Amino acid sequence: MPRAWRTMLKRAATLEDVGNVAAFAASDRARSMTATALNITCGTQVD
């Protein structure tokens, strides 16, 4: 059984999700973010 049911969102991040976050982090829209971790674990790792 997949472990996605254990996450807060009840799903796993897709490759598209990861790509979107990577594109955002590399863009000018993220220019104000410093010393920040981007958590895309769908709630597996609670901040």
C-alpha positions as a printed NumPy array, in Angstrom:
array([[  0.   ,   0.   ,   0.   ],
       [  1.393,   3.447,  -0.89 ],
       [  2.47 ,   5.634,   1.983],
       [  0.702,   8.698,   0.583],
       [ -2.251,   8.102,   2.935],
       [  0.082,   8.984,   5.824],
       [  0.59 ,  12.543,   4.58 ],
       [ -1.568,  15.472,   5.664],
       [ -2.762,  15.935,   2.074],
       [ -3.338,  12.188,   1.563],
       [ -1.246,  12.28 ,  -1.613],
       [  2.377,  12.34 ,  -2.685],
       [  4.09 ,  15.174,  -4.533],
       [  4.223,  14.558,  -8.272],
       [  7.189,  15.231, -10.53 ],
       [  5.19 ,  18.19 , -11.848],
       [  4.908,  19.541,  -8.276],
       [  8.666,  19.233,  -7.824],
       [  9.322,  20.909, -11.171],
       [  6.98 ,  23.778, -10.356],
       [  8.692,  24.401,  -7.018],
       [ 12.135,  24.24 ,  -8.64 ],
       [ 11.051,  26.691, -11.34 ],
       [  9.625,  29.038,  -8.707],
       [ 12.777,  28.848,  -6.559],
       [ 14.932,  29.704,  -9.588],
       [ 12.703,  32.59 , -10.668],
       [ 12.662,  36.278,  -9.824],
       [  9.453,  35.686,  -7.856],
       [ 11.547,  33.981,  -5.145],
       [ 14.122,  36.781,  -4.947],
       [ 13.056,  37.768,  -1.411],
       [ 13.511,  34.27 ,   0.005],
       [ 16.749,  33.761,   1.896],
       [ 17.886,  30.809,   4.022],
       [ 14.562,  29.088,   3.361],
       [ 13.727,  25.422,   2.925],
       [ 10.88 ,  24.632,   0.539],
       [  8.839,  21.813,   2.035],
       [  6.998,  19.821,  -0.635],
       [  6.475,  16.647,   1.36 ],
       [  2.647,  16.994,   1.389],
       [  2.778,  17.1  ,   5.175],
       [  5.041,  14.11 ,   5.792],
       [  7.574,  16.472,   7.385],
       [  5.798,  19.016,   9.551],
       [  7.538,  22.395,   9.806]])
